[in-house]
Amino acid sequence: MACKKAKIYANTLTDTTLAQEMETIASAHAQRFSALFALLGGKQ
């Protein structure tokens, strides 16, 4: 959910610096989700 919201904010913001930061945050959330999902035995 956090990743999805950060991506929405990144696409909505007009300030390119803030938009890039939101993209970075979204990417970090996605990586954490993948890592946790893998630890729980999920398949990707």
C-alpha positions, 0 to 999 in steps of 0.5 A, a space after each residue: 500500500 505504501 509503495 502504491 501511494 508513493 507512486 501516485 504521489 510521484 506521478 502527481 507532484 509537479 516538483 521534480 525533486 520531490 517526485 524523484 524522492 517519491 519514486 525512490 521511496 516507492 522502490 524501497 517499499 517494493 524491495 522490502 515487500 519482496 524481501 518479506 514475501 520471500 521470507 514468508 515463503 511466497 513465490 514471485 
